[in-house]
Amino acid sequence: MEIKAIKPGPKPNKPDGTPDERRRVTPPNQPKHPDLKPHIHKPKD
């Protein structure tokens, strides 16, 4: 049995080349992915 870790990577694009808008991006990475919505945690989340 092999354990594979989930590794962060670039946001995948849809087949037509546009970013997958279901994804969210953290505020520090927002400049790299301007089309994606920010992912902000609520307090105690």
All heavy atoms as TSV, in Angstrom:
chain	resi	resn	atom	element	x	y	z
A	1	MET	N	N	0.835	-1.177	0.000
A	1	MET	CA	C	0.000	0.000	0.000
A	1	MET	C	C	0.886	1.250	0.000
A	1	MET	O	O	1.836	1.347	0.769
A	1	MET	CB	C	-0.889	-0.001	1.245
A	1	MET	CG	C	-1.913	1.076	1.238
A	1	MET	SD	S	-3.137	0.718	2.510
A	1	MET	CE	C	-3.130	2.261	3.365
A	2	GLU	N	N	0.554	2.171	-0.880
A	2	GLU	CA	C	1.358	3.379	-1.009
A	2	GLU	C	C	0.524	4.580	-0.565
A	2	GLU	O	O	-0.620	4.730	-0.965
A	2	GLU	CB	C	1.762	3.557	-2.467
A	2	GLU	CG	C	2.737	4.668	-2.688
A	2	GLU	CD	C	3.147	4.757	-4.151
A	2	GLU	OE1	O	3.184	3.723	-4.830
A	2	GLU	OE2	O	3.409	5.866	-4.597
A	3	ILE	N	N	1.112	5.423	0.280
A	3	ILE	CA	C	0.412	6.621	0.750
A	3	ILE	C	C	0.851	7.792	-0.119
A	3	ILE	O	O	2.049	8.034	-0.272
A	3	ILE	CB	C	0.738	6.909	2.230
A	3	ILE	CG1	C	0.249	5.749	3.097
A	3	ILE	CG2	C	0.108	8.225	2.667
A	3	ILE	CD1	C	0.672	5.850	4.533
A	4	LYS	N	N	-0.143	8.451	-0.702
A	4	LYS	CA	C	0.167	9.617	-1.528
A	4	LYS	C	C	-0.379	10.854	-0.843
A	4	LYS	O	O	-1.535	10.908	-0.480
A	4	LYS	CB	C	-0.444	9.473	-2.911
A	4	LYS	CG	C	0.184	8.351	-3.705
A	4	LYS	CD	C	-0.289	8.383	-5.114
A	4	LYS	CE	C	0.400	7.297	-5.908
A	4	LYS	NZ	N	0.009	7.317	-7.303
A	5	ALA	N	N	0.471	11.847	-0.679
A	5	ALA	CA	C	0.056	13.095	-0.036
A	5	ALA	C	C	-0.615	14.000	-1.055
A	5	ALA	O	O	-0.334	13.929	-2.245
A	5	ALA	CB	C	1.266	13.793	0.561
A	6	ILE	N	N	-1.510	14.820	-0.554
A	6	ILE	CA	C	-2.109	15.832	-1.417
A	6	ILE	C	C	-1.122	16.982	-1.492
A	6	ILE	O	O	-0.758	17.562	-0.476
A	6	ILE	CB	C	-3.453	16.313	-0.845
A	6	ILE	CG1	C	-4.428	15.152	-0.765
A	6	ILE	CG2	C	-4.007	17.442	-1.679
A	6	ILE	CD1	C	-5.708	15.492	-0.045
A	7	LYS	N	N	-0.692	17.294	-2.684
A	7	LYS	CA	C	0.294	18.359	-2.797
A	7	LYS	C	C	-0.330	19.578	-3.459
A	7	LYS	O	O	-1.087	19.450	-4.413
A	7	LYS	CB	C	1.510	17.879	-3.574
A	7	LYS	CG	C	1.209	17.340	-4.942
A	7	LYS	CD	C	2.469	16.806	-5.586
A	7	LYS	CE	C	2.123	16.224	-6.937
A	7	LYS	NZ	N	3.274	15.721	-7.642
A	8	PRO	N	N	-0.024	20.762	-2.939
A	8	PRO	CA	C	-0.550	21.961	-3.565
A	8	PRO	C	C	0.146	22.189	-4.897
A	8	PRO	O	O	1.314	21.863	-5.073
A	8	PRO	CB	C	-0.211	23.065	-2.577
A	8	PRO	CG	C	0.964	22.557	-1.833
A	8	PRO	CD	C	0.811	21.064	-1.789
A	9	GLY	N	N	-0.582	22.738	-5.808
A	9	GLY	CA	C	-0.001	22.994	-7.115
A	9	GLY	C	C	-0.741	24.116	-7.794
A	9	GLY	O	O	-1.588	24.770	-7.185
A	10	PRO	N	N	-0.444	24.345	-9.053
A	10	PRO	CA	C	-1.131	25.417	-9.758
A	10	PRO	C	C	-2.614	25.100	-9.904
A	10	PRO	O	O	-3.017	23.937	-9.925
A	10	PRO	CB	C	-0.443	25.459	-11.116
A	10	PRO	CG	C	0.299	24.195	-11.235
A	10	PRO	CD	C	0.536	23.660	-9.855
A	11	LYS	N	N	-3.434	26.135	-9.979
A	11	LYS	CA	C	-4.862	25.936	-10.144
A	11	LYS	C	C	-5.110	25.352	-11.531
A	11	LYS	O	O	-4.608	25.874	-12.526
A	11	LYS	CB	C	-5.608	27.263	-10.009
A	11	LYS	CG	C	-5.360	27.966	-8.704
A	11	LYS	CD	C	-5.895	27.173	-7.537
A	11	LYS	CE	C	-5.581	27.855	-6.227
A	11	LYS	NZ	N	-5.847	27.064	-5.082
A	12	PRO	N	N	-5.868	24.268	-11.638
A	12	PRO	CA	C	-6.091	23.672	-12.952
A	12	PRO	C	C	-7.005	24.542	-13.812
A	12	PRO	O	O	-7.870	25.239	-13.302
A	12	PRO	CB	C	-6.762	22.339	-12.633
A	12	PRO	CG	C	-7.369	22.530	-11.303
A	12	PRO	CD	C	-6.519	23.521	-10.569
A	13	ASN	N	N	-6.777	24.477	-15.095
A	13	ASN	CA	C	-7.636	25.184	-16.029
A	13	ASN	C	C	-8.647	24.217	-16.623
A	13	ASN	O	O	-8.398	23.016	-16.723
A	13	ASN	CB	C	-6.816	25.798	-17.158
A	13	ASN	CG	C	-5.973	26.957	-16.678
A	13	ASN	OD1	O	-6.273	27.553	-15.659
A	13	ASN	ND2	N	-4.918	27.279	-17.394
A	14	LYS	N	N	-9.782	24.743	-17.017
A	14	LYS	CA	C	-10.782	23.936	-17.704
A	14	LYS	C	C	-10.263	23.630	-19.103
A	14	LYS	O	O	-9.297	24.241	-19.559
A	14	LYS	CB	C	-12.100	24.708	-17.766
A	14	LYS	CG	C	-12.732	24.893	-16.393
A	14	LYS	CD	C	-14.109	25.482	-16.494
A	14	LYS	CE	C	-14.021	26.985	-16.619
A	14	LYS	NZ	N	-15.288	27.666	-16.509
A	15	PRO	N	N	-10.889	22.698	-19.805
A	15	PRO	CA	C	-10.383	22.341	-21.144
A	15	PRO	C	C	-10.281	23.525	-22.108
A	15	PRO	O	O	-9.433	23.521	-22.989
A	15	PRO	CB	C	-11.409	21.327	-21.646
A	15	PRO	CG	C	-11.965	20.719	-20.402
A	15	PRO	CD	C	-11.962	21.811	-19.377
A	16	ASP	N	N	-11.129	24.551	-21.929
A	16	ASP	CA	C	-11.045	25.690	-22.852
A	16	ASP	C	C	-9.975	26.701	-22.439
A	16	ASP	O	O	-9.822	27.735	-23.076
A	16	ASP	CB	C	-12.404	26.383	-22.984
A	16	ASP	CG	C	-12.901	27.016	-21.694
A	16	ASP	OD1	O	-12.232	26.859	-20.657
A	16	ASP	OD2	O	-13.956	27.650	-21.729
A	17	GLY	N	N	-9.238	26.431	-21.346
A	17	GLY	CA	C	-8.111	27.274	-20.955
A	17	GLY	C	C	-8.425	28.298	-19.884
A	17	GLY	O	O	-7.517	28.931	-19.372
A	18	THR	N	N	-9.700	28.471	-19.517
A	18	THR	CA	C	-10.030	29.435	-18.476
A	18	THR	C	C	-9.867	28.782	-17.109
A	18	THR	O	O	-10.005	27.566	-16.989
A	18	THR	CB	C	-11.480	29.949	-18.627
A	18	THR	OG1	O	-12.362	28.832	-18.597
A	18	THR	CG2	C	-11.666	30.699	-19.933
A	19	PRO	N	N	-9.576	29.555	-16.053
A	19	PRO	CA	C	-9.400	28.961	-14.720
A	19	PRO	C	C	-10.684	28.299	-14.225
A	19	PRO	O	O	-11.773	28.760	-14.550
A	19	PRO	CB	C	-9.042	30.149	-13.823
A	19	PRO	CG	C	-8.656	31.251	-14.739
A	19	PRO	CD	C	-9.338	30.994	-16.040
A	20	ASP	N	N	-10.534	27.226	-13.473
A	20	ASP	CA	C	-11.682	26.535	-12.894
A	20	ASP	C	C	-12.203	27.400	-11.758
A	20	ASP	O	O	-11.588	27.486	-10.703
A	20	ASP	CB	C	-11.251	25.159	-12.389
A	20	ASP	CG	C	-12.419	24.342	-11.889
A	20	ASP	OD1	O	-13.530	24.895	-11.761
A	20	ASP	OD2	O	-12.235	23.150	-11.617
A	21	GLU	N	N	-13.327	28.078	-11.958
A	21	GLU	CA	C	-13.815	29.063	-11.000
A	21	GLU	C	C	-14.433	28.443	-9.754
A	21	GLU	O	O	-14.827	29.156	-8.844
A	21	GLU	CB	C	-14.796	30.019	-11.685
A	21	GLU	CG	C	-14.081	30.874	-12.721
A	21	GLU	CD	C	-15.005	31.753	-13.532
A	21	GLU	OE1	O	-16.223	31.725	-13.302
A	21	GLU	OE2	O	-14.491	32.458	-14.400
A	22	ARG	N	N	-14.524	27.113	-9.698
A	22	ARG	CA	C	-14.990	26.466	-8.472
A	22	ARG	C	C	-13.902	26.534	-7.414
A	22	ARG	O	O	-14.165	26.420	-6.236
A	22	ARG	CB	C	-15.344	25.007	-8.730
A	22	ARG	CG	C	-16.525	24.847	-9.658
A	22	ARG	CD	C	-16.715	23.400	-10.014
A	22	ARG	NE	N	-15.549	22.921	-10.750
A	22	ARG	CZ	C	-15.368	21.669	-11.130
A	22	ARG	NH1	N	-16.255	20.739	-10.832
A	22	ARG	NH2	N	-14.305	21.311	-11.788
A	23	ARG	N	N	-12.664	26.719	-7.854
A	23	ARG	CA	C	-11.534	26.784	-6.934
A	23	ARG	C	C	-11.491	28.136	-6.261
A	23	ARG	O	O	-11.942	29.136	-6.796
A	23	ARG	CB	C	-10.223	26.565	-7.699
A	23	ARG	CG	C	-10.076	25.181	-8.292
A	23	ARG	CD	C	-9.858	24.166	-7.184
A	23	ARG	NE	N	-9.635	22.854	-7.721
A	23	ARG	CZ	C	-8.489	22.203	-7.615
A	23	ARG	NH1	N	-7.467	22.745	-7.012
A	23	ARG	NH2	N	-8.362	21.007	-8.108
A	24	ARG	N	N	-10.865	28.172	-5.092
A	24	ARG	CA	C	-10.647	29.422	-4.377
A	24	ARG	C	C	-9.144	29.610	-4.230
A	24	ARG	O	O	-8.383	28.657	-4.302
A	24	ARG	CB	C	-11.298	29.385	-2.987
A	24	ARG	CG	C	-12.797	29.204	-3.030
A	24	ARG	CD	C	-13.471	30.458	-3.555
A	24	ARG	NE	N	-14.916	30.378	-3.514
A	24	ARG	CZ	C	-15.673	29.980	-4.537
A	24	ARG	NH1	N	-15.125	29.572	-5.658
A	24	ARG	NH2	N	-16.980	29.984	-4.419
A	25	VAL	N	N	-8.745	30.838	-3.997
A	25	VAL	CA	C	-7.324	31.124	-3.852
A	25	VAL	C	C	-7.123	31.933	-2.566
A	25	VAL	O	O	-7.947	32.768	-2.207
A	25	VAL	CB	C	-6.798	31.864	-5.106
A	25	VAL	CG1	C	-7.461	33.204	-5.284
A	25	VAL	CG2	C	-5.304	32.020	-5.087
A	26	THR	N	N	-6.028	31.651	-1.846
A	26	THR	CA	C	-5.758	32.372	-0.597
A	26	THR	C	C	-5.293	33.793	-0.932
A	26	THR	O	O	-4.699	34.018	-1.984
A	26	THR	CB	C	-4.684	31.649	0.227
A	26	THR	OG1	O	-3.533	31.492	-0.587
A	26	THR	CG2	C	-5.177	30.301	0.707
A	27	PRO	N	N	-5.557	34.755	-0.049
A	27	PRO	CA	C	-5.197	36.149	-0.341
A	27	PRO	C	C	-3.743	36.371	-0.779
A	27	PRO	O	O	-3.513	37.154	-1.687
A	27	PRO	CB	C	-5.528	36.883	0.958
A	27	PRO	CG	C	-6.648	36.082	1.536
A	27	PRO	CD	C	-6.336	34.653	1.201
A	28	PRO	N	N	-2.741	35.696	-0.185
A	28	PRO	CA	C	-1.368	35.949	-0.666
A	28	PRO	C	C	-1.154	35.543	-2.120
A	28	PRO	O	O	-0.300	36.101	-2.802
A	28	PRO	CB	C	-0.495	35.094	0.247
A	28	PRO	CG	C	-1.319	34.838	1.452
A	28	PRO	CD	C	-2.752	34.840	0.990
A	29	ASN	N	N	-1.910	34.560	-2.605
A	29	ASN	CA	C	-1.736	34.110	-3.991
A	29	ASN	C	C	-2.696	34.772	-4.957
A	29	ASN	O	O	-2.692	34.446	-6.146
A	29	ASN	CB	C	-1.913	32.591	-4.081
A	29	ASN	CG	C	-0.773	31.853	-3.431
A	29	ASN	OD1	O	0.341	32.341	-3.416
A	29	ASN	ND2	N	-1.047	30.689	-2.887
A	30	GLN	N	N	-3.519	35.690	-4.471
A	30	GLN	CA	C	-4.522	36.336	-5.319
A	30	GLN	C	C	-3.909	37.007	-6.558
A	30	GLN	O	O	-4.478	36.893	-7.635
A	30	GLN	CB	C	-5.308	37.360	-4.486
A	30	GLN	CG	C	-6.481	37.979	-5.212
A	30	GLN	CD	C	-7.651	37.026	-5.373
A	30	GLN	OE1	O	-7.993	36.325	-4.454
A	30	GLN	NE2	N	-8.230	37.001	-6.549
A	31	PRO	N	N	-2.739	37.689	-6.459
A	31	PRO	CA	C	-2.186	38.319	-7.668
A	31	PRO	C	C	-1.876	37.331	-8.787
A	31	PRO	O	O	-1.954	37.678	-9.956
A	31	PRO	CB	C	-0.899	38.987	-7.166
A	31	PRO	CG	C	-1.114	39.187	-5.709
A	31	PRO	CD	C	-1.980	38.039	-5.265
A	32	LYS	N	N	-1.538	36.089	-8.431
A	32	LYS	CA	C	-1.217	35.091	-9.457
A	32	LYS	C	C	-2.463	34.579	-10.171
A	32	LYS	O	O	-2.386	34.117	-11.291
A	32	LYS	CB	C	-0.513	33.886	-8.824
A	32	LYS	CG	C	0.822	34.179	-8.214
A	32	LYS	CD	C	1.437	32.887	-7.729
A	32	LYS	CE	C	2.341	33.108	-6.552
A	32	LYS	NZ	N	2.686	31.871	-5.883
A	33	HIS	N	N	-3.611	34.629	-9.470
A	33	HIS	CA	C	-4.856	34.074	-10.010
A	33	HIS	C	C	-5.976	35.098	-9.856
A	33	HIS	O	O	-6.889	34.917	-9.060
A	33	HIS	CB	C	-5.232	32.792	-9.257
A	33	HIS	CG	C	-4.115	31.802	-9.175
A	33	HIS	ND1	N	-3.747	30.982	-10.208
A	33	HIS	CD2	C	-3.249	31.517	-8.170
A	33	HIS	CE1	C	-2.735	30.233	-9.851
A	33	HIS	NE2	N	-2.401	30.537	-8.612
A	34	PRO	N	N	-5.937	36.188	-10.623
A	34	PRO	CA	C	-6.899	37.271	-10.397
A	34	PRO	C	C	-8.349	36.888	-10.666
A	34	PRO	O	O	-9.259	37.516	-10.136
A	34	PRO	CB	C	-6.425	38.365	-11.351
A	34	PRO	CG	C	-5.623	37.668	-12.380
A	34	PRO	CD	C	-5.025	36.475	-11.697
A	35	ASP	N	N	-8.586	35.857	-11.478
A	35	ASP	CA	C	-9.969	35.504	-11.824
A	35	ASP	C	C	-10.665	34.669	-10.755
A	35	ASP	O	O	-11.882	34.517	-10.789
A	35	ASP	CB	C	-10.004	34.727	-13.148
A	35	ASP	CG	C	-9.483	35.572	-14.307
A	35	ASP	OD1	O	-9.531	36.819	-14.190
A	35	ASP	OD2	O	-9.037	34.991	-15.301
A	36	LEU	N	N	-9.888	34.108	-9.810
A	36	LEU	CA	C	-10.486	33.237	-8.809
A	36	LEU	C	C	-10.909	34.022	-7.584
A	36	LEU	O	O	-10.296	35.017	-7.218
A	36	LEU	CB	C	-9.483	32.146	-8.404
A	36	LEU	CG	C	-9.052	31.216	-9.531
A	36	LEU	CD1	C	-8.038	30.231	-9.009
A	36	LEU	CD2	C	-10.226	30.490	-10.138
A	37	LYS	N	N	-11.981	33.541	-6.935
A	37	LYS	CA	C	-12.472	34.199	-5.727
A	37	LYS	C	C	-11.519	33.921	-4.570
A	37	LYS	O	O	-10.934	32.850	-4.492
A	37	LYS	CB	C	-13.846	33.660	-5.379
A	37	LYS	CG	C	-14.906	34.029	-6.389
A	37	LYS	CD	C	-16.241	33.420	-5.995
A	37	LYS	CE	C	-17.266	33.645	-7.081
A	37	LYS	NZ	N	-18.506	32.926	-6.805
A	38	PRO	N	N	-11.381	34.858	-3.634
A	38	PRO	CA	C	-10.507	34.608	-2.479
A	38	PRO	C	C	-11.125	33.609	-1.519
A	38	PRO	O	O	-12.347	33.495	-1.435
A	38	PRO	CB	C	-10.365	35.991	-1.836
A	38	PRO	CG	C	-11.566	36.730	-2.268
A	38	PRO	CD	C	-11.934	36.204	-3.617
A	39	HIS	N	N	-10.285	32.886	-0.834
A	39	HIS	CA	C	-10.739	31.923	0.174
A	39	HIS	C	C	-10.397	32.502	1.535
A	39	HIS	O	O	-9.223	32.591	1.912
A	39	HIS	CB	C	-10.034	30.584	-0.020
A	39	HIS	CG	C	-10.443	29.557	0.975
A	39	HIS	ND1	N	-11.615	28.870	0.871
A	39	HIS	CD2	C	-9.850	29.123	2.099
A	39	HIS	CE1	C	-11.707	28.033	1.902
A	39	HIS	NE2	N	-10.652	28.176	2.667
A	40	ILE	N	N	-11.415	32.959	2.258
A	40	ILE	CA	C	-11.206	33.590	3.549
A	40	ILE	C	C	-11.939	32.778	4.608
A	40	ILE	O	O	-13.124	32.491	4.461
A	40	ILE	CB	C	-11.725	35.034	3.527
A	40	ILE	CG1	C	-11.004	35.834	2.443
A	40	ILE	CG2	C	-11.555	35.699	4.874
A	40	ILE	CD1	C	-11.611	37.179	2.144
A	41	HIS	N	N	-11.218	32.388	5.673
A	41	HIS	CA	C	-11.850	31.648	6.757
A	41	HIS	C	C	-12.582	32.595	7.690
A	41	HIS	O	O	-12.096	33.688	7.990
A	41	HIS	CB	C	-10.791	30.874	7.556
A	41	HIS	CG	C	-10.352	29.645	6.862
A	41	HIS	ND1	N	-11.053	28.487	6.887
A	41	HIS	CD2	C	-9.258	29.406	6.111
A	41	HIS	CE1	C	-10.420	27.579	6.179
A	41	HIS	NE2	N	-9.320	28.114	5.691
A	42	LYS	N	N	-13.728	32.144	8.157
A	42	LYS	CA	C	-14.449	32.905	9.159
A	42	LYS	C	C	-13.804	32.624	10.525
A	42	LYS	O	O	-13.134	31.616	10.689
A	42	LYS	CB	C	-15.911	32.463	9.183
A	42	LYS	CG	C	-16.627	32.757	7.878
A	42	LYS	CD	C	-18.065	32.280	7.941
A	42	LYS	CE	C	-18.744	32.544	6.628
A	42	LYS	NZ	N	-18.492	31.550	5.633
A	43	PRO	N	N	-13.985	33.510	11.501
A	43	PRO	CA	C	-13.410	33.242	12.823
A	43	PRO	C	C	-13.907	31.893	13.381
A	43	PRO	O	O	-15.047	31.522	13.157
A	43	PRO	CB	C	-13.931	34.400	13.683
A	43	PRO	CG	C	-14.257	35.478	12.710
A	43	PRO	CD	C	-14.667	34.788	11.441
A	44	LYS	N	N	-13.013	31.197	14.067
A	44	LYS	CA	C	-13.300	29.882	14.648
A	44	LYS	C	C	-13.653	28.850	13.584
A	44	LYS	O	O	-14.438	27.937	13.824
A	44	LYS	CB	C	-14.437	29.962	15.674
A	44	LYS	CG	C	-14.096	30.857	16.853
A	44	LYS	CD	C	-15.166	30.786	17.898
A	44	LYS	CE	C	-14.802	31.669	19.063
A	44	LYS	NZ	N	-15.767	31.598	20.142
A	45	ASP	N	N	-13.070	28.951	12.428
A	45	ASP	CA	C	-13.349	28.002	11.337
A	45	ASP	C	C	-12.156	27.096	11.125
A	45	ASP	O	O	-11.051	27.490	11.141
A	45	ASP	CB	C	-13.679	28.770	10.063
A	45	ASP	CG	C	-14.687	28.032	9.227
A	45	ASP	OD1	O	-15.282	27.067	9.732
A	45	ASP	OD2	O	-14.889	28.452	8.079
